Amino acid sequence: MKFLGIIPARYASTRFPAKPLAMLGGKTVIQRVYEQVASVLNDVYVATDDERIETAVKAFGGKVVMTSVAHQSGTDRCYEACCKIGGDFDVVVNIQGDEPFVASSQLLSLKACFDDPCTQIATLAKPFAANDAFATLENVNSPKVVMNQKGNALYFSRSIIPYQRNADKQEWLQHHTYYKHIGLYAYRTEVLRELTSLPQSPLELAESLEQLRWLENGYTIKVGLSTIETIGIDTPEDLALAERFLNTR
């Protein structure tokens, strides 16, 4: 199978404008993301709506495609980029442009989901540790996912799922394995086209989680597992944490 990696990258951001061009260890954030994934996938492009990002990507030798400023989601931007790039790719991988430490093993786990011919969409999850603080599990900015016995997603939520009725909350992590959703996605090319035509759904609007739109419309999402904790960059403070992490590696 041929895998096309697309890294959506916007210049405008409420919490951190120009985030893709922020410097991290002597390279831009977008360059670090690109270099992390380029060796694992058949081809990789940055998809942006800003000429400054386009110029920066070309400067380090990366591939870039310009897309509309009107997209509401990274999925929509991925589809436009995929159409412009062309080629005979079987699967499109959507890599967040603010994840400079995305690991090869994570991408390989995502690719392995498509060994199952029934997989339409794939994503990743990481088990919470039994000794994590309850506040970590409770964090609404860390969506949770529950799967069936085949590894397909049943539901994603910002709430803690499942609720343990007969156990004290402080002991929930000792009694059950909870899974943190990692926002990497891969789609069969024909499925990606279909997803972009779906209107927002009630569950998506309630939880502000785009993947619920796909579940509500009957699509299957295979969940691969990862043991790696990534460091996403949403704010300048996150960038400072990432810089410290980079220096200790």
Secondary structure, 3 states (H helix, E strand, C coil): CCEEEEEEECCCCCCCCCHHHCEECCEEHHHHHHHHHCCCCCEEEEEECCHHHHHHHHHCCCCEEECCCCCCCHHHHHHHHHHHHCCCCCEEEECCCCCCCCCHHHHHHHHHHHHCCCCCEEEEEEECCCCCCHHHHHCCCCCEEEECCCCEEEEEECCCCCCCCCCCHHHHHHHCCCEEEEEEEEEEHHHHHHHCCCCCCHHHHHHCCCHHHHHHCCCCEEEEECCCCCCCCCCHHHHHHHHHHHHHC
